[in-house]
Amino acid sequence: MKTNKKAIVLAVASGILLGVFVIQPITVSLHAFDSHVQGESWFSYLMDSYGQVLSFTDMKGTLLAMFYGVMAALFVMMITTKRRKKTE
């Protein structure tokens, strides 16, 4: 079975984008909300974490989110490749 390079690049890119722009802000805002509950809404923490992600001030967190996004994308590709081999 030949691996499709375009599919690999698409999976890795989507994993990075999902990890950096969806998963990281949500987890950071939930952690901040849980740590500092003072009657504020979670939405304000979410907006602060999106500002932090878009300004790339937390480079360590961004790199970690990119790493986990790539790992998740490769894991999904591994599972789909195994399913394709079983059906063939």
Biopython code that builds the backbone (N, CA, C, O; Angstrom):
import numpy as np
from Bio.PDB.StructureBuilder import StructureBuilder

atoms = [
    (1, "MET", "N", (0.837, -1.176, 0.000)),
    (1, "MET", "CA", (0.000, 0.000, 0.000)),
    (1, "MET", "C", (0.886, 1.244, 0.000)),
    (1, "MET", "O", (1.765, 1.395, 0.848)),
    (2, "LYS", "N", (0.649, 2.104, -0.934)),
    (2, "LYS", "CA", (1.431, 3.320, -1.092)),
    (2, "LYS", "C", (0.847, 4.426, -0.206)),
    (2, "LYS", "O", (-0.362, 4.658, -0.212)),
    (3, "THR", "N", (1.706, 5.098, 0.547)),
    (3, "THR", "CA", (1.224, 6.195, 1.386)),
    (3, "THR", "C", (1.090, 7.456, 0.549)),
    (3, "THR", "O", (1.935, 7.756, -0.294)),
    (4, "ASN", "N", (0.047, 8.162, 0.789)),
    (4, "ASN", "CA", (-0.240, 9.383, 0.066)),
    (4, "ASN", "C", (0.370, 10.556, 0.841)),
    (4, "ASN", "O", (-0.066, 10.861, 1.950)),
    (5, "LYS", "N", (1.372, 11.207, 0.259)),
    (5, "LYS", "CA", (2.070, 12.302, 0.940)),
    (5, "LYS", "C", (1.145, 13.483, 1.204)),
    (5, "LYS", "O", (1.271, 14.162, 2.224)),
    (6, "LYS", "N", (0.222, 13.724, 0.293)),
    (6, "LYS", "CA", (-0.713, 14.826, 0.474)),
    (6, "LYS", "C", (-1.618, 14.572, 1.681)),
    (6, "LYS", "O", (-1.925, 15.496, 2.434)),
    (7, "ALA", "N", (-2.040, 13.330, 1.861)),
    (7, "ALA", "CA", (-2.886, 12.990, 3.011)),
    (7, "ALA", "C", (-2.121, 13.131, 4.319)),
    (7, "ALA", "O", (-2.682, 13.561, 5.327)),
    (8, "ILE", "N", (-0.846, 12.771, 4.306)),
    (8, "ILE", "CA", (-0.029, 12.904, 5.514)),
    (8, "ILE", "C", (0.148, 14.374, 5.881)),
    (8, "ILE", "O", (-0.008, 14.746, 7.044)),
    (9, "VAL", "N", (0.470, 15.199, 4.908)),
    (9, "VAL", "CA", (0.652, 16.632, 5.164)),
    (9, "VAL", "C", (-0.653, 17.260, 5.635)),
    (9, "VAL", "O", (-0.648, 18.085, 6.549)),
    (10, "LEU", "N", (-1.765, 16.882, 5.025)),
    (10, "LEU", "CA", (-3.064, 17.410, 5.430)),
    (10, "LEU", "C", (-3.414, 16.989, 6.855)),
    (10, "LEU", "O", (-3.929, 17.793, 7.632)),
    (11, "ALA", "N", (-3.139, 15.742, 7.198)),
    (11, "ALA", "CA", (-3.432, 15.262, 8.551)),
    (11, "ALA", "C", (-2.567, 15.957, 9.590)),
    (11, "ALA", "O", (-3.060, 16.338, 10.651)),
    (12, "VAL", "N", (-1.289, 16.125, 9.297)),
    (12, "VAL", "CA", (-0.390, 16.793, 10.246)),
    (12, "VAL", "C", (-0.773, 18.265, 10.394)),
    (12, "VAL", "O", (-0.798, 18.786, 11.509)),
    (13, "ALA", "N", (-1.069, 18.934, 9.292)),
    (13, "ALA", "CA", (-1.447, 20.347, 9.358)),
    (13, "ALA", "C", (-2.756, 20.535, 10.120)),
    (13, "ALA", "O", (-2.875, 21.448, 10.936)),
    (14, "SER", "N", (-3.729, 19.681, 9.857)),
    (14, "SER", "CA", (-4.994, 19.806, 10.581)),
    (14, "SER", "C", (-4.816, 19.472, 12.055)),
    (14, "SER", "O", (-5.471, 20.074, 12.906)),
    (15, "GLY", "N", (-3.942, 18.521, 12.371)),
    (15, "GLY", "CA", (-3.664, 18.209, 13.769)),
    (15, "GLY", "C", (-3.008, 19.367, 14.493)),
    (15, "GLY", "O", (-3.350, 19.664, 15.637)),
    (16, "ILE", "N", (-2.065, 20.024, 13.829)),
    (16, "ILE", "CA", (-1.402, 21.185, 14.440)),
    (16, "ILE", "C", (-2.404, 22.312, 14.657)),
    (16, "ILE", "O", (-2.445, 22.909, 15.733)),
    (17, "LEU", "N", (-3.206, 22.605, 13.647)),
    (17, "LEU", "CA", (-4.186, 23.681, 13.782)),
    (17, "LEU", "C", (-5.212, 23.376, 14.864)),
    (17, "LEU", "O", (-5.576, 24.256, 15.644)),
    (18, "LEU", "N", (-5.677, 22.136, 14.913)),
    (18, "LEU", "CA", (-6.632, 21.746, 15.944)),
    (18, "LEU", "C", (-6.000, 21.830, 17.328)),
    (18, "LEU", "O", (-6.625, 22.309, 18.274)),
    (19, "GLY", "N", (-4.770, 21.367, 17.443)),
    (19, "GLY", "CA", (-4.096, 21.403, 18.738)),
    (19, "GLY", "C", (-3.819, 22.810, 19.230)),
    (19, "GLY", "O", (-4.028, 23.112, 20.405)),
    (20, "VAL", "N", (-3.350, 23.674, 18.338)),
    (20, "VAL", "CA", (-2.946, 25.023, 18.742)),
    (20, "VAL", "C", (-4.140, 25.955, 18.903)),
    (20, "VAL", "O", (-4.195, 26.721, 19.865)),
    (21, "PHE", "N", (-5.095, 25.905, 17.978)),
    (21, "PHE", "CA", (-6.164, 26.900, 17.975)),
    (21, "PHE", "C", (-7.471, 26.444, 18.597)),
    (21, "PHE", "O", (-8.383, 27.256, 18.752)),
    (22, "VAL", "N", (-7.598, 25.165, 18.962)),
    (22, "VAL", "CA", (-8.830, 24.707, 19.604)),
    (22, "VAL", "C", (-8.536, 24.096, 20.973)),
    (22, "VAL", "O", (-9.069, 24.544, 21.988)),
    (23, "ILE", "N", (-7.694, 23.080, 20.993)),
    (23, "ILE", "CA", (-7.483, 22.336, 22.231)),
    (23, "ILE", "C", (-6.715, 23.157, 23.263)),
    (23, "ILE", "O", (-7.110, 23.200, 24.429)),
    (24, "GLN", "N", (-5.623, 23.810, 22.855)),
    (24, "GLN", "CA", (-4.824, 24.569, 23.821)),
    (24, "GLN", "C", (-5.613, 25.703, 24.472)),
    (24, "GLN", "O", (-5.586, 25.807, 25.699)),
    (25, "PRO", "N", (-6.313, 26.559, 23.726)),
    (25, "PRO", "CA", (-7.052, 27.636, 24.403)),
    (25, "PRO", "C", (-8.136, 27.124, 25.347)),
    (25, "PRO", "O", (-8.365, 27.700, 26.410)),
    (26, "ILE", "N", (-8.798, 26.047, 24.955)),
    (26, "ILE", "CA", (-9.850, 25.521, 25.819)),
    (26, "ILE", "C", (-9.263, 24.966, 27.108)),
    (26, "ILE", "O", (-9.784, 25.232, 28.191)),
    (27, "THR", "N", (-8.186, 24.198, 27.001)),
    (27, "THR", "CA", (-7.600, 23.628, 28.217)),
    (27, "THR", "C", (-6.983, 24.697, 29.109)),
    (27, "THR", "O", (-7.094, 24.618, 30.333)),
    (28, "VAL", "N", (-6.338, 25.688, 28.516)),
    (28, "VAL", "CA", (-5.746, 26.768, 29.319)),
    (28, "VAL", "C", (-6.839, 27.562, 30.023)),
    (28, "VAL", "O", (-6.702, 27.895, 31.200)),
    (29, "SER", "N", (-7.920, 27.867, 29.314)),
    (29, "SER", "CA", (-8.996, 28.647, 29.930)),
    (29, "SER", "C", (-9.721, 27.849, 31.009)),
    (29, "SER", "O", (-10.108, 28.413, 32.033)),
    (30, "LEU", "N", (-9.911, 26.553, 30.800)),
    (30, "LEU", "CA", (-10.547, 25.737, 31.839)),
    (30, "LEU", "C", (-9.671, 25.651, 33.085)),
    (30, "LEU", "O", (-10.176, 25.690, 34.207)),
    (31, "HIS", "N", (-8.367, 25.533, 32.887)),
    (31, "HIS", "CA", (-7.456, 25.502, 34.037)),
    (31, "HIS", "C", (-7.477, 26.833, 34.786)),
    (31, "HIS", "O", (-7.525, 26.852, 36.016)),
    (32, "ALA", "N", (-7.442, 27.932, 34.058)),
    (32, "ALA", "CA", (-7.467, 29.250, 34.701)),
    (32, "ALA", "C", (-8.794, 29.481, 35.417)),
    (32, "ALA", "O", (-8.814, 30.027, 36.520)),
    (33, "PHE", "N", (-9.886, 29.076, 34.810)),
    (33, "PHE", "CA", (-11.204, 29.243, 35.426)),
    (33, "PHE", "C", (-11.313, 28.411, 36.699)),
    (33, "PHE", "O", (-11.860, 28.868, 37.703)),
    (34, "ASP", "N", (-10.793, 27.196, 36.651)),
    (34, "ASP", "CA", (-10.843, 26.319, 37.820)),
    (34, "ASP", "C", (-9.950, 26.840, 38.941)),
    (34, "ASP", "O", (-10.275, 26.685, 40.118)),
    (35, "SER", "N", (-8.839, 27.451, 38.586)),
    (35, "SER", "CA", (-7.898, 27.943, 39.597)),
    (35, "SER", "C", (-8.317, 29.274, 40.215)),
    (35, "SER", "O", (-8.014, 29.537, 41.379)),
    (36, "HIS", "N", (-9.003, 30.107, 39.455)),
    (36, "HIS", "CA", (-9.283, 31.478, 39.899)),
    (36, "HIS", "C", (-10.765, 31.825, 39.862)),
    (36, "HIS", "O", (-11.120, 32.915, 39.414)),
    (37, "VAL", "N", (-11.617, 30.958, 40.305)),
    (37, "VAL", "CA", (-13.054, 31.253, 40.255)),
    (37, "VAL", "C", (-13.358, 32.386, 41.237)),
    (37, "VAL", "O", (-13.254, 32.237, 42.454)),
    (38, "GLN", "N", (-13.736, 33.519, 40.655)),
    (38, "GLN", "CA", (-14.084, 34.693, 41.468)),
    (38, "GLN", "C", (-15.372, 35.312, 40.953)),
    (38, "GLN", "O", (-15.523, 36.534, 40.968)),
    (39, "GLY", "N", (-16.293, 34.489, 40.502)),
    (39, "GLY", "CA", (-17.549, 35.000, 39.988)),
    (39, "GLY", "C", (-17.488, 35.420, 38.535)),
    (39, "GLY", "O", (-18.483, 35.894, 37.986)),
    (40, "GLU", "N", (-16.342, 35.256, 37.906)),
    (40, "GLU", "CA", (-16.217, 35.618, 36.495)),
    (40, "GLU", "C", (-16.721, 34.475, 35.623)),
    (40, "GLU", "O", (-16.833, 33.333, 36.068)),
    (41, "SER", "N", (-17.015, 34.803, 34.393)),
    (41, "SER", "CA", (-17.465, 33.756, 33.472)),
    (41, "SER", "C", (-16.261, 33.090, 32.812)),
    (41, "SER", "O", (-15.183, 33.673, 32.703)),
    (42, "TRP", "N", (-16.476, 31.872, 32.383)),
    (42, "TRP", "CA", (-15.421, 31.112, 31.706)),
    (42, "TRP", "C", (-15.073, 31.752, 30.369)),
    (42, "TRP", "O", (-13.939, 31.644, 29.902)),
    (43, "PHE", "N", (-16.051, 32.421, 29.748)),
    (43, "PHE", "CA", (-15.845, 33.023, 28.433)),
    (43, "PHE", "C", (-14.730, 34.073, 28.459)),
    (43, "PHE", "O", (-13.969, 34.183, 27.498)),
    (44, "SER", "N", (-14.627, 34.832, 29.530)),
    (44, "SER", "CA", (-13.553, 35.838, 29.604)),
    (44, "SER", "C", (-12.183, 35.168, 29.658)),
    (44, "SER", "O", (-11.221, 35.665, 29.071)),
    (45, "TYR", "N", (-12.093, 34.037, 30.362)),
    (45, "TYR", "CA", (-10.835, 33.287, 30.382)),
    (45, "TYR", "C", (-10.523, 32.704, 29.007)),
    (45, "TYR", "O", (-9.365, 32.650, 28.594)),
    (46, "LEU", "N", (-11.561, 32.272, 28.307)),
    (46, "LEU", "CA", (-11.365, 31.721, 26.961)),
    (46, "LEU", "C", (-10.835, 32.788, 26.010)),
    (46, "LEU", "O", (-9.927, 32.519, 25.223)),
    (47, "MET", "N", (-11.391, 33.992, 26.074)),
    (47, "MET", "CA", (-10.916, 35.071, 25.205)),
    (47, "MET", "C", (-9.474, 35.454, 25.541)),
    (47, "MET", "O", (-8.682, 35.738, 24.642)),
    (48, "ASP", "N", (-9.133, 35.463, 26.822)),
    (48, "ASP", "CA", (-7.745, 35.748, 27.216)),
    (48, "ASP", "C", (-6.792, 34.683, 26.688)),
    (48, "ASP", "O", (-5.694, 34.998, 26.229)),
    (49, "SER", "N", (-7.211, 33.430, 26.752)),
    (49, "SER", "CA", (-6.326, 32.359, 26.274)),
    (49, "SER", "C", (-6.191, 32.394, 24.754)),
    (49, "SER", "O", (-5.124, 32.074, 24.230)),
    (50, "TYR", "N", (-7.256, 32.779, 24.029)),
    (50, "TYR", "CA", (-7.120, 32.938, 22.576)),
    (50, "TYR", "C", (-6.182, 34.090, 22.244)),
    (50, "TYR", "O", (-5.409, 34.001, 21.289)),
    (51, "GLY", "N", (-6.238, 35.164, 23.013)),
    (51, "GLY", "CA", (-5.295, 36.261, 22.810)),
    (51, "GLY", "C", (-3.865, 35.830, 23.058)),
    (51, "GLY", "O", (-2.948, 36.249, 22.351)),
    (52, "GLN", "N", (-3.679, 34.994, 24.060)),
    (52, "GLN", "CA", (-2.348, 34.469, 24.367)),
    (52, "GLN", "C", (-1.853, 33.560, 23.247)),
    (52, "GLN", "O", (-0.681, 33.616, 22.876)),
    (53, "VAL", "N", (-2.735, 32.727, 22.709)),
    (53, "VAL", "CA", (-2.338, 31.811, 21.632)),
    (53, "VAL", "C", (-2.030, 32.583, 20.353)),
    (53, "VAL", "O", (-1.039, 32.294, 19.683)),
    (54, "LEU", "N", (-2.858, 33.548, 20.012)),
    (54, "LEU", "CA", (-2.660, 34.291, 18.768)),
    (54, "LEU", "C", (-1.442, 35.209, 18.818)),
    (54, "LEU", "O", (-0.873, 35.536, 17.776)),
    (55, "SER", "N", (-1.035, 35.629, 20.012)),
    (55, "SER", "CA", (0.163, 36.462, 20.114)),
    (55, "SER", "C", (1.426, 35.630, 20.301)),
    (55, "SER", "O", (2.530, 36.173, 20.313)),
    (56, "PHE", "N", (1.271, 34.326, 20.447)),
    (56, "PHE", "CA", (2.389, 33.390, 20.621)),
    (56, "PHE", "C", (3.292, 33.786, 21.790)),
    (56, "PHE", "O", (4.514, 33.668, 21.697)),
    (57, "THR", "N", (2.696, 34.257, 22.890)),
    (57, "THR", "CA", (3.494, 34.597, 24.065)),
    (57, "THR", "C", (3.896, 33.354, 24.857)),
    (57, "THR", "O", (4.936, 33.346, 25.515)),
    (58, "ASP", "N", (3.082, 32.316, 24.795)),
    (58, "ASP", "CA", (3.393, 31.064, 25.494)),
    (58, "ASP", "C", (3.952, 30.076, 24.474)),
    (58, "ASP", "O", (3.256, 29.156, 24.043)),
    (59, "MET", "N", (5.208, 30.273, 24.093)),
    (59, "MET", "CA", (5.806, 29.450, 23.042)),
    (59, "MET", "C", (5.940, 27.992, 23.467)),
    (59, "MET", "O", (5.770, 27.089, 22.648)),
    (60, "LYS", "N", (6.241, 27.757, 24.733)),
    (60, "LYS", "CA", (6.361, 26.379, 25.214)),
    (60, "LYS", "C", (5.019, 25.656, 25.089)),
    (60, "LYS", "O", (4.971, 24.512, 24.638)),
    (61, "GLY", "N", (3.944, 26.311, 25.480)),
    (61, "GLY", "CA", (2.618, 25.711, 25.359)),
    (61, "GLY", "C", (2.213, 25.506, 23.915)),
    (61, "GLY", "O", (1.581, 24.503, 23.581)),
    (62, "THR", "N", (2.572, 26.451, 23.053)),
    (62, "THR", "CA", (2.257, 26.327, 21.633)),
    (62, "THR", "C", (2.999, 25.157, 21.011)),
    (62, "THR", "O", (2.415, 24.385, 20.251)),
    (63, "LEU", "N", (4.276, 25.019, 21.324)),
    (63, "LEU", "CA", (5.046, 23.887, 20.793)),
    (63, "LEU", "C", (4.516, 22.559, 21.320)),
    (63, "LEU", "O", (4.488, 21.566, 20.593)),
    (64, "LEU", "N", (4.102, 22.539, 22.567)),
    (64, "LEU", "CA", (3.531, 21.323, 23.134)),
    (64, "LEU", "C", (2.211, 20.974, 22.455)),
    (64, "LEU", "O", (1.949, 19.805, 22.171)),
    (65, "ALA", "N", (1.381, 21.981, 22.195)),
    (65, "ALA", "CA", (0.120, 21.734, 21.497)),
    (65, "ALA", "C", (0.373, 21.254, 20.069)),
    (65, "ALA", "O", (-0.348, 20.389, 19.571)),
    (66, "MET", "N", (1.390, 21.808, 19.410)),
    (66, "MET", "CA", (1.735, 21.344, 18.065)),
    (66, "MET", "C", (2.190, 19.891, 18.100)),
    (66, "MET", "O", (1.817, 19.101, 17.233)),
    (67, "PHE", "N", (2.991, 19.538, 19.095)),
    (67, "PHE", "CA", (3.466, 18.163, 19.233)),
    (67, "PHE", "C", (2.296, 17.203, 19.430)),
    (67, "PHE", "O", (2.217, 16.170, 18.766)),
    (68, "TYR", "N", (1.393, 17.547, 20.340)),
    (68, "TYR", "CA", (0.246, 16.670, 20.574)),
    (68, "TYR", "C", (-0.680, 16.619, 19.361)),
    (68, "TYR", "O", (-1.281, 15.580, 19.088)),
    (69, "GLY", "N", (-0.799, 17.711, 18.643)),
    (69, "GLY", "CA", (-1.605, 17.706, 17.427)),
    (69, "GLY", "C", (-1.025, 16.794, 16.362)),
    (69, "GLY", "O", (-1.759, 16.059, 15.702)),
    (70, "VAL", "N", (0.297, 16.838, 16.192)),
    (70, "VAL", "CA", (0.958, 15.950, 15.220)),
    (70, "VAL", "C", (0.814, 14.497, 15.649)),
    (70, "VAL", "O", (0.538, 13.629, 14.822)),
    (71, "MET", "N", (1.000, 14.230, 16.931)),
    (71, "MET", "CA", (0.869, 12.857, 17.419)),
    (71, "MET", "C", (-0.551, 12.333, 17.217)),
    (71, "MET", "O", (-0.736, 11.180, 16.829)),
    (72, "ALA", "N", (-1.545, 13.165, 17.473)),
    (72, "ALA", "CA", (-2.930, 12.740, 17.279)),
    (72, "ALA", "C", (-3.224, 12.486, 15.807)),
    (72, "ALA", "O", (-3.904, 11.517, 15.468)),
    (73, "ALA", "N", (-2.719, 13.345, 14.936)),
    (73, "ALA", "CA", (-2.943, 13.155, 13.502)),
    (73, "ALA", "C", (-2.288, 11.878, 13.008)),
    (73, "ALA", "O", (-2.883, 11.141, 12.222)),
    (74, "LEU", "N", (-1.080, 11.609, 13.453)),
    (74, "LEU", "CA", (-0.403, 10.383, 13.035)),
    (74, "LEU", "C", (-1.087, 9.145, 13.600)),
    (74, "LEU", "O", (-1.121, 8.105, 12.942)),
    (75, "PHE", "N", (-1.627, 9.242, 14.802)),
    (75, "PHE", "CA", (-2.360, 8.125, 15.387)),
    (75, "PHE", "C", (-3.619, 7.822, 14.586)),
    (75, "PHE", "O", (-3.930, 6.659, 14.328)),
    (76, "VAL", "N", (-4.337, 8.856, 14.195)),
    (76, "VAL", "CA", (-5.545, 8.662, 13.383)),
    (76, "VAL", "C", (-5.185, 8.069, 12.028)),
    (76, "VAL", "O", (-5.893, 7.199, 11.521)),
    (77, "MET", "N", (-4.093, 8.533, 11.444)),
    (77, "MET", "CA", (-3.669, 7.966, 10.159)),
    (77, "MET", "C", (-3.279, 6.505, 10.301)),
    (77, "MET", "O", (-3.543, 5.706, 9.403)),
    (78, "MET", "N", (-2.659, 6.146, 11.410)),
    (78, "MET", "CA", (-2.281, 4.757, 11.643)),
    (78, "MET", "C", (-3.526, 3.875, 11.745)),
    (78, "MET", "O", (-3.555, 2.777, 11.187)),
    (79, "ILE", "N", (-4.542, 4.343, 12.447)),
    (79, "ILE", "CA", (-5.768, 3.563, 12.586)),
    (79, "ILE", "C", (-6.481, 3.422, 11.249)),
    (79, "ILE", "O", (-6.947, 2.334, 10.913)),
    (80, "THR", "N", (-6.575, 4.505, 10.482)),
    (80, "THR", "CA", (-7.262, 4.415, 9.195)),
    (80, "THR", "C", (-6.500, 3.540, 8.215)),
    (80, "THR", "O", (-7.115, 2.863, 7.392)),
    (81, "THR", "N", (-5.180, 3.539, 8.282)),
    (81, "THR", "CA", (-4.385, 2.673, 7.412)),
    (81, "THR", "C", (-4.622, 1.211, 7.755)),
    (81, "THR", "O", (-4.726, 0.374, 6.858)),
    (82, "LYS", "N", (-4.707, 0.896, 9.035)),
    (82, "LYS", "CA", (-4.983, -0.486, 9.440)),
    (82, "LYS", "C", (-6.365, -0.923, 8.985)),
    (82, "LYS", "O", (-6.542, -2.068, 8.568)),
    (83, "ARG", "N", (-7.341, -0.040, 9.057)),
    (83, "ARG", "CA", (-8.700, -0.374, 8.609)),
    (83, "ARG", "C", (-8.730, -0.622, 7.105)),
    (83, "ARG", "O", (-9.417, -1.528, 6.633)),
    (84, "ARG", "N", (-7.991, 0.176, 6.363)),
    (84, "ARG", "CA", (-7.950, -0.021, 4.906)),
    (84, "ARG", "C", (-7.314, -1.349, 4.551)),
    (84, "ARG", "O", (-7.762, -2.024, 3.625)),
    (85, "LYS", "N", (-6.274, -1.733, 5.279)),
    (85, "LYS", "CA", (-5.607, -3.005, 5.005)),
    (85, "LYS", "C", (-6.530, -4.174, 5.305)),
    (85, "LYS", "O", (-6.487, -5.184, 4.602)),
    (86, "LYS", "N", (-7.363, -4.061, 6.334)),
    (86, "LYS", "CA", (-8.291, -5.137, 6.677)),
    (86, "LYS", "C", (-9.377, -5.305, 5.623)),
    (86, "LYS", "O", (-9.813, -6.425, 5.356)),
    (87, "THR", "N", (-9.815, -4.208, 5.026)),
    (87, "THR", "CA", (-10.885, -4.296, 4.035)),
    (87, "THR", "C", (-10.381, -4.758, 2.674)),
    (87, "THR", "O", (-11.170, -5.219, 1.849)),
    (88, "GLU", "N", (-9.089, -4.642, 2.432)),
    (88, "GLU", "CA", (-8.547, -5.043, 1.125)),
    (88, "GLU", "C", (-8.316, -6.506, 1.028)),
    (88, "GLU", "O", (-7.864, -6.992, -0.009)),
]
sb = StructureBuilder()
sb.init_structure("model")
sb.init_model(0)
sb.init_chain("A")
sb.init_seg("    ")
for serial, (resi, resn, name, xyz) in enumerate(atoms, 1):
    if name == "N":
        sb.init_residue(resn, " ", resi, " ")
    sb.init_atom(name, np.array(xyz, "f"), 0.0, 1.0, " ", f" {name:<3s}", serial, name[0])
structure = sb.get_structure()
